[in-house]
């Protein structure tokens, strides 16, 4: 079986106020958390890789956080978000924990960070920037977008799903590198 890669962000397990703040359509934080776990496991297999671009938990008791984490399928990699520095999130059994990462799928360089970057490595050569944090409020473009649960139906998404969504967004506009600053990567 082929190992697939998934991307997600901003699950905010245990964060009751996220329901109101982001207009998430759940009656309780327990329903929210249960739905995200079910959605995750309905698409992610045991051998798949999931890049979580930050803000996994918020105010979740460490034992419950561990139980939730262990119930999620896949090999999980964390890109630290602003809420991932307390409550034991970093001490869970992640395959990796870092601030920034890059991967490549279908020959496309993909830059991963919790926060949207205005410029990123290889952007002038077709690389893509995936981020979270904005909860769908920061418009993307054909090379950069939010992959959080607020944008993609409360589940991790695959590269083909992301590419489809990127193709529907406006093109990225930037100078060609010949301006007075020297441009380029």
Secondary structure, 3 states (H helix, E strand, C coil): CCCCEEEECCCCECCCHHHHHCCCCCCCHHHHHHHHHHHHHHHCCCCCEEEECCCCECCCCHHHHHHHHHHCCCEEEEECCCCCCCCCHHHCCCCEEECEEEEEECCEEEEEECCCCCCCCCHHHCCEEEECCCCCCCCCECCEEECCCCCCCCCCEEHHHHHHHHHCCCCCCCCCCCCCCCCCC
